[in-house]
Amino acid sequence: MKIQQILLNERPEGLPSPDTFKTVSVELPAPAEGEVLLQPLYFSVDPYMRGRMNDARSYIPPFKVQEPIESGGVATVVESKDARFSAGDLVMPGGGKNFFPWATGILFSGDHLRKIDSSIPPTYYLGVLGMPGLTAYFGLMDIGKPKSGETVVISGAAGAVGLVAGQIAKLQGCRVVGIAGGEEKVKLLTSDFNFDAAINYKGNTHLGTAVAAACPNGVDIYFDNVGGDISDAVMEHLNFFARIPVCGQIALYNSTDVPMGPRIQPTLIKFSVLMQGFTIGNYAHRYMEGMQQLGEWIRAGKIKYTETVIEGFDQLPTALLGLFSGQNSGKMIVKV
Amino acid sequence: MKIQQILLNERPEGLPSPDTFKTVSVELPAPAEGEVLLQPLYFSVDPYMRGRMNDARSYIPPFKVQEPIESGGVATVVESKDARFSAGDLVMPGGGKNFFPWATGILFSGDHLRKIDSSIPPTYYLGVLGMPGLTAYFGLMDIGKPKSGETVVISGAAGAVGLVAGQIAKLQGCRVVGIAGGEEKVKLLTSDFNFDAAINYKGNTHLGTAVAAACPNGVDIYFDNVGGDISDAVMEHLNFFARIPVCGQIALYNSTDVPMGPRIQPTLIKFSVLMQGFTIGNYAHRYMEGMQQLGEWIRAGKIKYTETVIEGFDQLPTALLGLFSGQNSGKMIVKV
């Protein structure tokens, strides 16, 4: 069976370009004993994937050059040589694996698959009930520790993580201020997603003033999805004992030089601020707790959810790049 | 009674100069009812005092221009109109006050004084049993949470806080690496204070390499007393789940511009690092615990202690400035 794969052709310097990717045709053998042949339905594209394109020590090993890029995904079973799976089952990576290779057909060990409940839209497992939703949940609740009446600022607020983090913060009784790029996104945050205020950072030369105006009582939690200038503006308005879950730095991921900025340690001391970098893998032992709570809120209509779905396997590189120019509202998904 | 006071003459830009200070002669009236006349014996000079010279929002209000500078101190009672105190008592600020004004004679309300135990050298209350010792204790134990076998790096290691922090880390079974300025200090750390290794940052153009060599298993706790380039070098070698108590940034306190440096948030995410800025006031409700534990260690000879004592009331500005060029080993004290 002939399938297509998208490889990491070369490690990008700065923003990835078409040369970063290469599509190849590969002959897939029939599944061996214990293997399952999968047809991918959806792939997730996520900002952290930029880091995996570099050859650097980090929490996930880098992608290998001339091998398929991989990401979260949902697939349907085509043929199974593992008694636990049958044709038609909806599956995701499991048993210690988190990613599918970018391919139109995949051979995968049944030991590293898990079935998903077909009563829930399958893309939810890549978004609000998946890595982004859990990132929002644990980052905000476990590190941010919101208290009713506090002010929470969320950067990347219209993204997959930010939308969920903001709504959770509202459920905790906080004033929630979102920062996003573009008037349309900013409107959506207050009209559809229950944010108290939203700031469009694009073209805003007085971001610090805007943050001050939106946060008359200062900032108690800054959920930092973005980094760079946006974070600098928020850091000026922190309250004593503020908490900063540091979850993503998309503003910096395509830098070719070491990104420079104001040193923040003096601010951390002055206001006794906590910063905690984290990745969702730290909470692997508590995923069930997070998914149960998020599922409850979704079923009760307390958390709303949106996705940007791009169609076509060949659109995977474009979708990934689109994250860095903010093409998405909510979770960015590619439908194969 | 004529006394001398040292005032903040003007707010310094960058490093304080002789113009920053002004010595004046003042006529002190006799103590009123409830007041105590004090003769200061020792004043503490500490890096955080630089921040109080600026007119900026922080955890302690700024010094006022044309008013006496103030700092921790130990005094003897000369005359008392408060029944709780008698001539000859050794006292420190208490009852919500932490500072004495820089003066050769002081009128102070008895409500804001506390007697100290004369069986312990009085300067210990300004150092190992005072603010610096407690800063080391709570920063390391409460934020750093050292585990036996971990590697702890301490910047400003030969200073009042760093010396104590390093010895506490050793008592927890850690490998302890100190960074200090000057060959003499570095030798002292390993010969007298039980550090496993020490790095002289002065004239060291490969500080990162030196940190790597001294920390073959990476850095689990970075007790950051100093900031700037020294911290940048340590940050390159953090382990997963490293903790950084941020206690002082003496390298930056005299900057006239906003100090710039490499953005650290990507490192915090990659290695799930915690940074917590703090000041000792956060632990006011636990001072007794800290003083008891430190006292026990000192009596058992498990923590050694050193001071740099400069003589003369008029040397207070010089002693304070000396901190920024690292003139001290251990606690810097002025004997009036």
HADDOCK unambig.tbl for C-alpha pairs under 7 A between the chains (distance, minus, plus):
assign (segid A and resid 58 and name CA) (segid B and resid 270 and name CA) 5.20 0.50 0.50
assign (segid A and resid 58 and name CA) (segid B and resid 271 and name CA) 6.79 0.50 0.50
assign (segid A and resid 59 and name CA) (segid B and resid 270 and name CA) 5.60 0.50 0.50
assign (segid A and resid 59 and name CA) (segid B and resid 271 and name CA) 6.47 0.50 0.50
assign (segid A and resid 246 and name CA) (segid B and resid 265 and name CA) 6.88 0.50 0.50
assign (segid A and resid 246 and name CA) (segid B and resid 269 and name CA) 6.40 0.50 0.50
assign (segid A and resid 247 and name CA) (segid B and resid 269 and name CA) 6.45 0.50 0.50
assign (segid A and resid 249 and name CA) (segid B and resid 266 and name CA) 6.46 0.50 0.50
assign (segid A and resid 258 and name CA) (segid B and resid 262 and name CA) 6.31 0.50 0.50
assign (segid A and resid 259 and name CA) (segid B and resid 262 and name CA) 5.76 0.50 0.50
assign (segid A and resid 259 and name CA) (segid B and resid 263 and name CA) 5.74 0.50 0.50
assign (segid A and resid 260 and name CA) (segid B and resid 260 and name CA) 6.61 0.50 0.50
assign (segid A and resid 260 and name CA) (segid B and resid 261 and name CA) 5.28 0.50 0.50
assign (segid A and resid 260 and name CA) (segid B and resid 262 and name CA) 4.33 0.50 0.50
assign (segid A and resid 260 and name CA) (segid B and resid 263 and name CA) 5.24 0.50 0.50
assign (segid A and resid 261 and name CA) (segid B and resid 260 and name CA) 5.28 0.50 0.50
assign (segid A and resid 261 and name CA) (segid B and resid 261 and name CA) 5.65 0.50 0.50
assign (segid A and resid 261 and name CA) (segid B and resid 262 and name CA) 6.21 0.50 0.50
assign (segid A and resid 261 and name CA) (segid B and resid 263 and name CA) 5.60 0.50 0.50
assign (segid A and resid 262 and name CA) (segid B and resid 258 and name CA) 6.31 0.50 0.50
assign (segid A and resid 262 and name CA) (segid B and resid 259 and name CA) 5.76 0.50 0.50
assign (segid A and resid 262 and name CA) (segid B and resid 260 and name CA) 4.32 0.50 0.50
assign (segid A and resid 262 and name CA) (segid B and resid 261 and name CA) 6.22 0.50 0.50
assign (segid A and resid 263 and name CA) (segid B and resid 259 and name CA) 5.72 0.50 0.50
assign (segid A and resid 263 and name CA) (segid B and resid 260 and name CA) 5.22 0.50 0.50
assign (segid A and resid 263 and name CA) (segid B and resid 261 and name CA) 5.60 0.50 0.50
assign (segid A and resid 265 and name CA) (segid B and resid 246 and name CA) 6.89 0.50 0.50
assign (segid A and resid 266 and name CA) (segid B and resid 249 and name CA) 6.44 0.50 0.50
assign (segid A and resid 268 and name CA) (segid B and resid 276 and name CA) 6.81 0.50 0.50
assign (segid A and resid 268 and name CA) (segid B and resid 277 and name CA) 4.43 0.50 0.50
assign (segid A and resid 269 and name CA) (segid B and resid 246 and name CA) 6.41 0.50 0.50
assign (segid A and resid 269 and name CA) (segid B and resid 247 and name CA) 6.45 0.50 0.50
assign (segid A and resid 269 and name CA) (segid B and resid 277 and name CA) 4.07 0.50 0.50
assign (segid A and resid 269 and name CA) (segid B and resid 278 and name CA) 5.09 0.50 0.50
assign (segid A and resid 269 and name CA) (segid B and resid 279 and name CA) 6.61 0.50 0.50
assign (segid A and resid 270 and name CA) (segid B and resid 58 and name CA) 5.21 0.50 0.50
assign (segid A and resid 270 and name CA) (segid B and resid 59 and name CA) 5.66 0.50 0.50
assign (segid A and resid 271 and name CA) (segid B and resid 58 and name CA) 6.82 0.50 0.50
assign (segid A and resid 271 and name CA) (segid B and resid 59 and name CA) 6.55 0.50 0.50
assign (segid A and resid 272 and name CA) (segid B and resid 276 and name CA) 6.85 0.50 0.50
assign (segid A and resid 272 and name CA) (segid B and resid 277 and name CA) 4.58 0.50 0.50
assign (segid A and resid 272 and name CA) (segid B and resid 278 and name CA) 4.40 0.50 0.50
assign (segid A and resid 272 and name CA) (segid B and resid 279 and name CA) 6.70 0.50 0.50
assign (segid A and resid 273 and name CA) (segid B and resid 276 and name CA) 5.86 0.50 0.50
assign (segid A and resid 273 and name CA) (segid B and resid 277 and name CA) 5.21 0.50 0.50
assign (segid A and resid 274 and name CA) (segid B and resid 275 and name CA) 5.87 0.50 0.50
assign (segid A and resid 274 and name CA) (segid B and resid 276 and name CA) 4.37 0.50 0.50
assign (segid A and resid 274 and name CA) (segid B and resid 277 and name CA) 6.30 0.50 0.50
assign (segid A and resid 275 and name CA) (segid B and resid 274 and name CA) 5.88 0.50 0.50
assign (segid A and resid 275 and name CA) (segid B and resid 275 and name CA) 5.05 0.50 0.50
assign (segid A and resid 275 and name CA) (segid B and resid 276 and name CA) 6.18 0.50 0.50
assign (segid A and resid 276 and name CA) (segid B and resid 268 and name CA) 6.83 0.50 0.50
assign (segid A and resid 276 and name CA) (segid B and resid 272 and name CA) 6.85 0.50 0.50
assign (segid A and resid 276 and name CA) (segid B and resid 273 and name CA) 5.86 0.50 0.50
assign (segid A and resid 276 and name CA) (segid B and resid 274 and name CA) 4.37 0.50 0.50
assign (segid A and resid 276 and name CA) (segid B and resid 275 and name CA) 6.17 0.50 0.50
assign (segid A and resid 277 and name CA) (segid B and resid 268 and name CA) 4.46 0.50 0.50
assign (segid A and resid 277 and name CA) (segid B and resid 269 and name CA) 4.07 0.50 0.50
assign (segid A and resid 277 and name CA) (segid B and resid 272 and name CA) 4.60 0.50 0.50
assign (segid A and resid 277 and name CA) (segid B and resid 273 and name CA) 5.23 0.50 0.50
assign (segid A and resid 277 and name CA) (segid B and resid 274 and name CA) 6.33 0.50 0.50
assign (segid A and resid 278 and name CA) (segid B and resid 269 and name CA) 5.08 0.50 0.50
assign (segid A and resid 278 and name CA) (segid B and resid 272 and name CA) 4.39 0.50 0.50
assign (segid A and resid 279 and name CA) (segid B and resid 269 and name CA) 6.60 0.50 0.50
assign (segid A and resid 279 and name CA) (segid B and resid 272 and name CA) 6.70 0.50 0.50
